Amino acid sequence: MANLKIQSSRVGIIGVGNMGEAVLAGLIKAGVPQELICFSVRSTERKIEVEKKYQVKSASNIALAKESDILLLAVKPQGLDELLTEIAPSVNPSAVVVSFLAGKRTVLLEAALNPKQSVIRVMPNTPMMFGEGMSIISAGKSVKESDLEYLREILLGCGKVIEVSEDLQDATAATSGSGPAYFFAFVEAIVNGAVKMGISEKVATELVTQTIVGAAKMLAESGKSASTLRENVTSPKGMTAEALAVFNEGKLQDLVARAMKAAADRSHELA
Ligand SMILES: NC(=O)c1ccc[n+]([C@@H]2O[C@H](COP(=O)([O-])OP(=O)(O)OC[C@H]3O[C@@H](n4cnc5c(N)ncnc54)[C@H](OP(=O)(O)O)[C@@H]3O)[C@@H](O)[C@H]2O)c1
C-alpha cells in the first residue's frame, strides 16, 4: 500500500539547503521517482545546481503548495511566517505538510494553514544524505495513520525513524538533530590534539575518521553499551585511563549536558 503511494504521490520540497538536500537525496534513495519530486529555493544559481545534480524540477512555492500530495518544508525557522503567509491560501487541504524546522510546533502550522491540515513535525539530521539519518517524528492532531506510514517509509530510506510526543521534540533535536555537529567538533578537537603532537593534519584526519566510523559500528552492532565498550578499552592505569581522567577533571559530562540544554532552550525559543 505505502509502496504504491511512494510511486504515485507528488512530493514538493520548499527549501533545499543543507537539510533539504539531505532529505532530497534520501527520498531518491528511498525510491521516490524523480519525476514526482519538485522543489523550490530562492536563488537561481542554487536552483540550477539542484536541478542538475538530482535531475528534479523546480517550481514556485505556490505551485508546490497547490500540486503536492506531500509538502516538505525545509527553510530556516526565521523564514517560516513569511512562507506560510505566501502559501497558506494555496496549500492542497488533503496534502500532508511535513515541517523539518527546529522548534516550530504543529499547532502553529495548523493555525496558519487549516485547522484540519495533516501536519507532521520531523527533526532530522544531515547524515540522511548518506542513508544514515535519524528522524524523529511527531504527528499533529489531524494526521491519519496512513500519512505517518507513508512518511515513515520514505524516511526509512534515509536512515532510522522514531516517533515521540511533540513535547520531547526540543530535547530530541538537541540530541540527534544537532548531534552530528557535536561529533564533528569532537573530531576537530582530536585532530588538533594529534597535530600538536606532530602528526600531519591529513594523517590525523584519516586516523580520527576511521576511528569514529569503527567506534560507531561497534556501538551500533556489538549490542554493548557505550559504557561497556569504553571500559573494555580502558585498562587500569593504562594510557586511555589517563586520557579519560583528564576528561573527568574537565567535567566532560556536565559540559555536554549544558551544551545540549542550551540547544534545547534555543529550539524552544524558535517556536
Ligand atoms: N542543518 C541541519 O543539520 C539541520 C538539522 C535539523 C533540522 N534542521 C532544520 O532544517 C531547516 C533548514 O536548515 P538548513 O541548515 O538546511 O538551512 P539552509 O542551508 O540555509 O537552507 C535553507 C533553504 O531554504 C531556501 N529558502 C529560504 N527561504 C525560502 C523561501 N521563502 N522559498 C523557497 N526557498 C527558501 C533557501 O534557498 P536559497 O539558498 O536560494 O536562499 C535554502 O535552500 C531549518 O529549519 C532547521 O531547523 C537543520
Ligand as a Chemical Component Dictionary entry (heavy atoms), coordinates in Angstrom:
data_LIG
# 
_chem_comp.id                   LIG 
_chem_comp.type                 NON-POLYMER 
_chem_comp.pdbx_formal_charge   0 
_chem_comp.three_letter_code    LIG 
# 
loop_
_chem_comp_atom.comp_id 
_chem_comp_atom.atom_id 
_chem_comp_atom.alt_atom_id 
_chem_comp_atom.type_symbol 
_chem_comp_atom.charge 
_chem_comp_atom.model_Cartn_x 
_chem_comp_atom.model_Cartn_y 
_chem_comp_atom.model_Cartn_z 
_chem_comp_atom.pdbx_ordinal 
LIG N1  N1  N 0  21.239 21.675 9.074  1  
LIG C1  C1  C 0  20.931 20.741 9.969  2  
LIG O1  O1  O 0  21.746 19.926 10.409 3  
LIG C2  C2  C 0  19.511 20.629 10.483 4  
LIG C3  C3  C 0  19.195 19.601 11.388 5  
LIG C4  C4  C 0  17.885 19.501 11.824 6  
LIG C5  C5  C 0  16.924 20.404 11.367 7  
LIG N2  N2  N 1  17.270 21.389 10.504 8  
LIG C6  C6  C 0  16.228 22.323 10.071 9  
LIG O2  O2  O 0  16.224 22.373 8.655  10 
LIG C7  C7  C 0  15.838 23.669 8.228  11 
LIG C8  C8  C 0  16.746 24.144 7.135  12 
LIG O3  O3  O 0  18.072 24.286 7.641  13 
LIG P1  P1  P 0  19.320 24.299 6.679  14 
LIG O4  O4  O 0  20.511 24.139 7.522  15 
LIG O5  O5  O -1 19.072 23.365 5.561  16 
LIG O6  O6  O 0  19.221 25.809 6.110  17 
LIG P2  P2  P 0  19.875 26.387 4.778  18 
LIG O7  O7  O 0  21.057 25.576 4.372  19 
LIG O8  O8  O 0  20.017 27.856 4.988  20 
LIG O9  O9  O 0  18.732 26.145 3.672  21 
LIG C9  C9  C 0  17.549 26.865 3.617  22 
LIG C10 C10 C 0  16.973 26.670 2.228  23 
LIG O10 O10 O 0  15.692 27.295 2.193  24 
LIG C11 C11 C 0  15.593 28.069 0.992  25 
LIG N3  N3  N 0  14.625 29.117 1.243  26 
LIG C12 C12 C 0  14.620 30.043 2.222  27 
LIG N4  N4  N 0  13.511 30.779 2.153  28 
LIG C13 C13 C 0  12.796 30.301 1.107  29 
LIG C14 C14 C 0  11.555 30.659 0.529  30 
LIG N5  N5  N 0  10.808 31.637 1.025  31 
LIG N6  N6  N 0  11.125 29.942 -0.530 32 
LIG C15 C15 C 0  11.861 28.924 -1.044 33 
LIG N7  N7  N 0  13.045 28.541 -0.538 34 
LIG C16 C16 C 0  13.508 29.232 0.529  35 
LIG C17 C17 C 0  16.999 28.569 0.756  36 
LIG O11 O11 O 0  17.127 28.932 -0.583 37 
LIG P3  P3  P 0  18.315 29.892 -1.105 38 
LIG O12 O12 O 0  19.592 29.138 -0.829 39 
LIG O13 O13 O 0  18.060 30.044 -2.534 40 
LIG O14 O14 O 0  18.204 31.135 -0.286 41 
LIG C18 C18 C 0  17.786 27.298 1.102  42 
LIG O15 O15 O 0  17.758 26.418 0.013  43 
LIG C19 C19 C 0  15.869 24.584 9.440  44 
LIG O16 O16 O 0  14.575 24.943 9.766  45 
LIG C20 C20 C 0  16.494 23.751 10.521 46 
LIG O17 O17 O 0  15.874 23.999 11.773 47 
LIG C21 C21 C 0  18.539 21.528 10.051 48 
# 
loop_
_chem_comp_bond.comp_id 
_chem_comp_bond.atom_id_1 
_chem_comp_bond.atom_id_2 
_chem_comp_bond.value_order 
_chem_comp_bond.pdbx_ordinal 
LIG N1  C1  SING 1  
LIG C1  O1  DOUB 2  
LIG C1  C2  SING 3  
LIG C2  C3  SING 4  
LIG C2  C21 DOUB 5  
LIG C3  C4  DOUB 6  
LIG C4  C5  SING 7  
LIG C5  N2  DOUB 8  
LIG N2  C6  SING 9  
LIG N2  C21 SING 10 
LIG C6  O2  SING 11 
LIG C6  C20 SING 12 
LIG O2  C7  SING 13 
LIG C7  C8  SING 14 
LIG C7  C19 SING 15 
LIG C8  O3  SING 16 
LIG O3  P1  SING 17 
LIG P1  O4  DOUB 18 
LIG P1  O5  SING 19 
LIG P1  O6  SING 20 
LIG O6  P2  SING 21 
LIG P2  O7  DOUB 22 
LIG P2  O8  SING 23 
LIG P2  O9  SING 24 
LIG O9  C9  SING 25 
LIG C9  C10 SING 26 
LIG C10 O10 SING 27 
LIG C10 C18 SING 28 
LIG O10 C11 SING 29 
LIG C11 N3  SING 30 
LIG C11 C17 SING 31 
LIG N3  C12 SING 32 
LIG N3  C16 SING 33 
LIG C12 N4  DOUB 34 
LIG N4  C13 SING 35 
LIG C13 C14 SING 36 
LIG C13 C16 DOUB 37 
LIG C14 N5  SING 38 
LIG C14 N6  DOUB 39 
LIG N6  C15 SING 40 
LIG C15 N7  DOUB 41 
LIG N7  C16 SING 42 
LIG C17 O11 SING 43 
LIG C17 C18 SING 44 
LIG O11 P3  SING 45 
LIG P3  O12 DOUB 46 
LIG P3  O13 SING 47 
LIG P3  O14 SING 48 
LIG C18 O15 SING 49 
LIG C19 O16 SING 50 
LIG C19 C20 SING 51 
LIG C20 O17 SING 52 
# 
